[in-house]
Amino acid sequence: MKILLLTQYYPPEVGAAQNRLSALVRSCRRRGISVTVLTAMPNYPTGRVSDQYRTRWMIREIQDGVDVIRTWIWPRPGNGWLSRGLTYSSFALSSLVTGWLHAPRTDLLIWETPPLVLGPTAYLLSRFKGARLVTNVSDLWPASLTALGVLREGFLLRILKNLEEFVYRKSAAISGQTEHIATDIRNRVPEVPVILWRNGVDARAFAHGDATTWRVRWHVPAGHFVVGYAGLFGISQGLEVICHAASQLCNIPVTFVMVGHGPSKQGLIDLASRLGLTNFLWIPSCPHEEMPGIWRAFDCAVVCLRNLPLFRGAVPSKMYEAMAAGVPIILGVKGEAAEVIRDSGAGITVEPENADQMANAIGTLHADPAGGRQMGENGRRAAHTLYDREAINGRYIDGLLRALHVDTTLP
């Protein structure tokens, strides 16, 4: 069994897709399945290609024993959707050429969307390489873009909707990261097998980490309660609620540590300044191997999204990392994610974008350290028993092979 994995995002970049896909590659190799990765030159989230990859059209390298083919991308220098579109399109074009010339023939081509514009490349390469096409959907485009107000009815939206339907119907199988995504796709293309492939976490890796070192490095005042956010600063997260909640907590010793990168970060820094908040620390993105210690340095973690119906089916992957690290979570997300927190007892759920409820939840955890520790332990136990990534990947591979009628007695 040979797989070609087509994705714009892959380590050494950091992010949910990068972590999930690299873990899948490791799981496949343990099963005796050969994987070749076709991806972009590392540039996310800074929008700047790393020095060792700059000015190159294609580089082939071995990463963790895997053949990785990296191809040119026009990195995004700005945050506008025009520049994003050019970035997505540049990789779609270069990966088509590079994949056609350099990728081996394969049995399956698995590709990751978004970006949806990579779909035609995935379809054509599957034909060139004699492979069955498998689409993995981590976010419903164009539904997410319309819900966020990025796209309105018109020519471009019609193109994206037609493209979405085309790649779904050309796929031999489709997987989705949440039950909401999987159900949405099943309803639209009932003739194509759809597999639920949840996000998860390497629970063992996040069970350890030196929290004290990070608090010292950040210069957190002694005795302060640390509220942390780690992840993308994007338009979907609605992180302004953290600043507004913080403005109500001047009566308790609390420090907010905000780790990550994204188009909304500078706006949040400006908002905190306008609100007169001096207890915020703004930390750049960190390598994934440092995240266990960072999560464990938080007394509680905030995971939130904007209050939109679309996000009731979203389950942010950072939630599982916080759980595995034993950190109680304040969750501002409705739907599936809230069910995970309530069922596991891993934290407190609040209304999305409700600053009053978030401030109250922070105050509750600050006043009850023992209760917070119990929530953290509940989350750690659930991460190990229910959301361990290796087990999830094993079920996904088995389900995919069954859906494609491939012999599941592979080692």
Helices and strands as residue ranges (DSSP letters): E 2-6, H 16-30, E 34-40, G 51-53, E 58-63, E 66-71, H 81-102, E 108-113, G 116-118, H 119-128, E 132-137, H 143-147, H 155-170, E 173-176, H 179-188, E 194-196, G 205-207, H 211-218, E 225-232, H 240-246, E 254-261, H 265-274, E 280-283, G 288-290, H 291-296, E 300-304, G 309-313, H 318-324, E 329-332, H 336-344, E 347-349, H 355-367, H 369-385, H 389-403
